Amino acid sequence: METGTSKGIDGIAILVNNKLILNEEDIEEIILNKNKFSVDFIFVQAKTSSSFNDSKVNYFINIVEEFITEEKCSIKELEKFWEIKNIIYKNSKLFKKENPNCLMYYATSSTTTELSKDIHESINRGKKRLNNTGYLSDVIEFYPLGVKEIQKLYRKIDADLEASFLFPKNVTFSYKGEKVTSAYFGLVDIQQYMNLLYDRSTAGIKNVFEDNIRDYLGVDNNDVNNSMKERLLNEESQLFGLLNNGVTVVADDIKPVGETFNLVNYQIVNGCQTSNVIFDNYKEIEEKNISIPIRIIATTDEDTKNEIVTATNSQTGLKPEQLDSLSSFHKMLEEFYNSKNDLVEKLPNIKRDINIYYERRSNQYRNSQYQQSKIINIPKQIKAVTSMFMDNPHGVSGHYGTVARKVKGNIFKKEDFPEPYYVSALMLYRVETFFRKQKDYKKFSRAKWHILMAAKYMLEIDEKLTHTHHSFNSRDMKKLALEVEKRINTENESNSVILAAIEQINNMIVIQQLDLNDRKLFERKETTDKLRQYLIASSGQ
């Protein structure tokens, strides 16, 4: 976030049901579905100083208090977060159990996190003030971070997700092939299963459902989940495991030591609903004797993972499009990306100066040497290709699920050409790299998706090719994508395209008397329509 006038806060993250909320549309979708939700407000202040300063710590907490309690935003850079916060509190009746949690992180380059008595007192007074507002739960935490803590957090980004649990009631699955290293099934006590779910550092649920096709649906508007909750809480809770299909866990490695099983880099690929219902009600059932069926499978073979996810989820009433990420098209697209990269290495006359990589499954490149900025996951791919070739830059600001539903049936068809997908992703990488390096153009960064669209219209070729919407399986679409690619193979070439697009966008804004500082300017279809009309008119001059 920009922090020109936001002196007390350098970063804010708002998590709803453990998912990052990017804009108002994301939270409004949850509210529209009447889903109960939990909220975490996370605030960060980062200082280059080598010590903790009492007055600055106190100021940080004061700004946090202002954010929580004041409805009107007084800090321009925080306006988006302020509005999201206001929407959350206006719908407080949907809070799961408690008010939002508040987590504050204050980072310095200090070699120690030992705080003076004065700073400790300031923090305690600040936490008490925040608690007395009545807007927050009792979870109000202040975390001082020094060099060691920052390094530890940084290393954790790429660390494998691991968990250990007791699993005495297990049976080994006999398999002699190479695709599965080991597999077990049996019953696990819920107390032990919580080791796979509970994140002690956040007191929330771990990020172990990335490969699960369906998000948690809650209990209020879902009869199946509500029935699970009632079963857990009633006197016949021991029958829960008999009436539940159980969970499936896929890990890179399983290390059994006696009755203790250690899982390395694991994901719960089936059982998201069961797991969340157990987690949400654990305090009430902690002392009960409840077991659930579990399968744990060790494999690093991507095709095998896909088969497991498809097989275990096809039994649970999922719609075909929810298995989208496992389709053969995505595998083909990944191979196309790789073939483009191979050409650069094998043919010296290919002048493209960068490789990008398609991540069709989450954490696919987790332990690779590839820079994160060069990895294109499915959400990025959807946003890039729909912005550039479907003239939908205004509609991609939300979460993957929201955006995917809007374009469902129009992309990722098995007969589609891969070129528009690859080229739009390459252009997205170019644009993001441009804004990281060219700080003078930062004010146009919110227009990055519109820059992708503009690049297509600015080609000096047959207007029927650039001004007409083509299906992704048409020869014209492939030809159009290749024409764009010719102009963005190197950073210098792509920067010229980006600068020209920014100039055209700025001209349109001036002519239409729009406000570049309007935070929602580029989220409106009206802006996209005006830009498209301007680009078409300009190309004829």
N, C-alpha and C positions, 0 to 999 in steps of 0.2 A: 504494500500500500504506500501511497505518497504521504509524507509526513511533514509538509512544509510548515503548517501552523499547528500540527499535532505534536507538540513538544513532549507531552507526558507519556505518549503511547506510540510504539513503533510497529506494533502488529496486533491484529485481532483475528481470532478464529471463533466461529459460532458452530457448535456441533449439536445437531438435533438427531436423537436416536443414534448417536455415534457417527453420524455422517456430516461432512462439511457442507454448510449452507453457503452457496455462492451468491445468491440474489433472492429477491422477494418471491420470485416464481417458485423457487424450491420449497420454501416454507409454506407458501399458500397452497401448494399441491397436497402437502400433508394435512393441512387444515381442512381443505375441501373434502378429503376422504374421511374426515372426522376421526383420524387416528390419534390415539394418546401418544404423547412424546415426552422425552426427557431432554434437558438442555444443559450444555456446558458452555460458559463464556470463558474464553482463554485470552489473556492479555500478555503482551510481551513488551518490555522496555530493554533496549540494548545500549550499553555505554562502552566506549573504548577505554575509559579510565581504569586504573589498576586497583581501585578500591570502591567500597560501597559508601554512598553519600546519604546522610540522614535526610537532608532537605529534598533531594531528588527522589528518594524512595517515598517520602511522604507525599510529594507532588504526584507521583505515579499513582498512588492509591487514591488521591483526591480526584484525579481524572477518571479513574475506574468508577468511583462513586457517582460522579456526575453522569457518566454514561449510563449507569444502571438506573438512576433515579429521575433524571430529567427527560421529559418527552421531546423537547425541542433541541435539535442538534446545534451546538455552538462551535463545532470544529468541522470545517468543510470536508477534510479528508476522511472523516469518520461517518459521513452522512449515510452512505449505503448501509453500514453496519447498524447505525442508529435506527434506521427505518425497519430493518429486519427485527431488531430488538423490540421495537414498538409493536410490531405485528405479533410477535411471540407473546408479549404480556397482555395484549388485547384478547388473546385466545387462551388465557391461563386456565380456563376450565378444562382444557385438554392436557394439562400437565399430568404425567403418569401418577406420581406420588408426591413429589416435593417440588419446590420452586427450583429455578436453575442453580447449578453449581458455579462457582467462581474460582478460577485458577490463574494466579498471577506469577509471571516469570520475569525476574530482574537479572539481566546478564551483564557481567563486566569481564575485564581481562585479569581479574584478581586471581592469585594463586591459592587463595583460601576463601571459604564461605563463612568463616567465623565473623559474626557481626557484633558490633559494640552494643553495650547495654541500651544506649539511646536509640539505636536503630531497631533493636528488638522491641522496645517500648512503642516506637512509632508504628511498627508493623502490627503489634497487638491492638493498639488503639484503632488503627485503620480497619482491621478485620472486625473489631467490635462495632464500629460505625456501619460497616457494610451489613453486618448481621442485623443491626437494629433498624435498617431500612425496611425490612419485611419483604424485600423483593427476592431474596436469595435463600437457598437452603443452608443447612449448617456446614456444608462443604465449602469453606472459603479458605483457600490455601495460598501462601506466598512462598515461592521457591527462589532463593538466591542461587545464581549460577556463576561459577568461576571458570577458569580455563579447563580444569579437569572435568567438570560437569558437562561443559559444552563439547569437549572431545568425546566424552562417553556417549552423549546423545547422538553425536555425528556418527560414531561407529555403529550405533544401534540401528541406524537407517539401513545399512547393508547387512546387518547380522541376521542369521537364520532364526526363524521363529521356532522356539523349542518348548517342550513341556514334558513333565514326567508324571505318571500316575500309576497306582496299583491296579493290576488287571489279572487277579488270580483265576477268575472264571473264564478262561480263554481256551480256544481250540485252534490249533495251527491248520491253516489251509494248505493242502499239499499241491505244489506246483513246481514243475521242473523246467519251465521255459526261462527266457531271458528278460521278458517284458516286466514281470513282477518279481521283485527281490524277495519279499516276504509278505504274508497276509495272515490275519488272525480275526476270529469273530468270537463273540461271547456276550457276557453281561458285565456292565461296569456300574458300581455304586455311584449315585449322583454326587456324593461328596468328592469322589475321585475325578469324576467327569468335569467338575468345576475347575480343576487344574488346567483343563484345555480351554476354558472360557474366560476365567477371571484375570484381568490385567491389574496387578497390584500397583503399578505406577500411576494409573488413572482411576482406579476403583471402578472401572467400567468393564465392558466386554471386549475381548481381544479382537483384532482385525483378522478373523479366521474364516470369513464367509465370502472372500473375494471371488472364489471359484464356484460359489453357490449361485444358481441362476436366479433365484427369487429372494427378494429382500424380506425382512420380517414384516408381517402384515398386522401385528397387534392382536388384541383379543376382543376389543369392543365391537368391531365390525366383521369379525371372522368367527363363524360358529365352531370350526374345527379347533382353533386355538383357544377359544373360550371353554370348550369342552375339555381340552387338555388341562387348562388351569383348574377347572372344577374338580377334575379327577385327582390332580396333585394335592388339592387342599382337603378333600373329603376323607372319610374314615377308611375307604377302600383304596387308598393311594398305592398300596403295594401291587395292585393290579395294573398300574400305569405301564410298566414294561411289557406286559402281555398284550396290551391294547394299542401299543405304539410300534410303528415300523422301525424305529431306532434311527441311528445316525451312521453315516459313512464318512470316514476320515482318510484322506490320501496324504502321504508324507514322502519326502525324498528318501528318508531312512527311518527304520525302526530298530531300536537297540534295547532288546529285553535283557534285564539283569535280574534273574529270579522272577519274582512277581511284579517287579517295577519295569514299566515300559517307558522308554525315552523316545519321543517323536521329534524329528528334525525337519524344519520347513514344512509344516503341515497346514492343511486346509480342510474345513468341514464342507464337503461337497454336497451332502444331502443331510438335512436335519436342522436347517436354520430355524424353522418354526419351533420345533421341539426344544432346541437349545435356548432360544430366547425366552420361551415360557418358563423353563426351569430357572434360568438366570434371574428373571424378574421376580420370581416367587421363592427364591432360595431361602430367605430368612425364615419363611413360614414352614419350609419343608426340610430344613437342614438336619433335624434330628430324626427324620423318618427313614425307614428302611425301604428305600426305593432303588431299583436297578433299571437300566435301560439297555436294549440290545445295541451292540456297536460292532462295526467292521472297520478294521484299520488295514490299509494296504500301502506297501512301500513300492513306489515306482517313480522313475524319472523320465519314462517314455511318454511323450506328449499325446500320442495317439491312444495309448492305453488309458491315460487320464481322461481323455475325451469320451472314450467308450464307457468308463465307469460313471462319469457325470451324466451322460445320456441315459444309460440303463437305469441308474438309481432314480433319476428325476422323471423319466417317462412314465413311471408308475404313480405319479402324484398329481395328475391332472394339469400338467403344464401345457401351455399353448406352444405350437411349433416354433413361433418366432422367439420364444424365450430360450430356445436352444441355439439361437443364432450364432453365438460366439464359437460354437463347435462345428459349424458347417464346413463343407469341403471348400467353399469359396474362400474362406479365411485362410485355409491352409495354402490354397493356390496363390492368394495375395501375398502371403508371407514368402513363398518361394519366388514370386515375381520380384519383390524387394531384394531378395538375396541374389537373384540373377543380375539385377541392375548393379549391385555392389561388385559382383564377380567381374562384370565387364570392365569396370574401372580398373581393377587390379590386373586383368589379362590384356587389355588393349590400351597401350600408352596414348593413342590418339584421342581417347575419350577424355574430354576436358573437365568433366564434373569434378569438383574439388571436395565432395563430401559424400558420406554414406549415411543412410538412415535405415532403421530396422523396425519391422512390423511385429508388434507384440500381440499375438492373438489370444494369449492366455496371460492372466495376471502373474507378475513376478517371473515371467519366462526368462528375462535377462538379468535376474537379480544378482547373480554372482559373476556377471560378465564384465569385461573391461569397457563396455560401451558407455558413453556419456548419456545421462538421463535425457538430455535435451534432444538426442538423436533417436530416441525410442518413441515410436508412434503406436499408442495403444488404440483399442477400438473406439473409446469415446473421442479421442483426438481425431481419429480417422473420419468418424461420422461428421463431426463439426467442420472439418476441413473440406470434405468433398461436397457437403450440402451448401456450404457458404460459397464456394467457388463455382460449382457447376449447377446448382439448383437455385441460385440467387436467394439464399436464405441466411444471410449473415446475422440478421436481427433475431433469428430464432434459435441460436445455438448457445445462449448464455447460461442455460440451466444445466442440470445434471444429465448424465448419459441417458438414464431411463426416460426422462422427460423428452429430451431431444429425439431419442430413438423412436418413441411412439409417434412423434409428429411426422417422421419420414418413413415409417414402417411400410414395407411393400414397394418402396421406390429404389432402394439400394441393396447391395449385397446379394443380388440375384446370380444364380450360377452361370447365366449366359453373359453377364456383364464383362466388359473389357477392364483389365486392371489398371490401365494407364491413367485414367482420371483420378483414381484413388491415390496412386503413387505420386502423381504430379501435384495434386492439392496438398498432400502431406509434405512434400519437399518445399512447396511454397510457404506453408505454415512454418516450417523450420527456419526458412530464410527470414520471414517476417519477425519471428521471435528473437532470432539472433540479431537482427537489425536494431530492435528496440533495446536489447541488452547493451549494445555497443554505442548507439547513437542517442545519448541522453538528451540532446537538444530537441528531439522529436517526441519526447515522452508523452506530451499532451495528446498525441494521436494514437497512443497505444490501445485505447479502447476501440479504435476503428480497425483493429487487425483483421477481423473477419471480413470487413468491407473491402479491405485492401486486396484480399484474395479474390473477391468478386471483380473488383475493378481491373485487376491484371488481365483478366480474360477479355474484357471489353476493349482494352487499349491495344490489342493486337492489330497491326496494320495489314490485315488479310481480308478475305471475303467476308462481308458483313453477315451473310446468311449463316456463316459458320459461328461467328461470335455472338450474334444478336438473337439467335434462335435456341430454344431449349431442346436438348437432345436426350434421348434415353441413353442409359449407360451401356447398352449393348449395340449402339449404332456406330457405324464407321465414322460418321461425322464427329461423334463425341471423342473417339480415339484420336482422330486427326487434330481436333481442337486441343486436346491434352498435350499431344506431341509438339504442337506449335508453342504452347506455353513453356514446355520443358526446355526448348531451344534457348529461351531467353533467361533462364534461371539456373543454368548449369554451374555458374561460378558466383561467388559472393559479390564481386563487382558488378556483374551483369544483373543479378537479382536486386541489388541496391538501387540500380538505375530504375528498374521497374517499380520498386517500392516508393522511391522518391516521386516518381511521376504520378503514381496512384494517390499519394498523400496530397500532392498539388491539386489534383482533380477533385478530391474529396473536400479540400479546403475551399476551392473555388465554388463548389456547389453550396457549401454551408454559407458562404458570404452572399451569394446570389439569392438564396432562399431565406436569408436573414435568420438562420438558425443559430443556436448557442452551443459552441463547442464544449463549454463547461457544463452543459446539461447532462447530468449523469445517465439519464435514460435515453439520450439522443440516439444511440446506436442500437437500442433494443426495440425501436419502433419500426414496423413495416413501412410506415410513411417515409422514413429516412432512406430506406433501401430503395423504394420506388422512385424517389426524387433523384437519388444518385444514379440509378439505372437509366432514367430518362436523360439525365445530364450527360452521361457517358455516351449514350447512343447519339445524342445531338452533337456532341463534340467530335465524334469520330467522322461525322459527315462534313466537317468544316475543312 
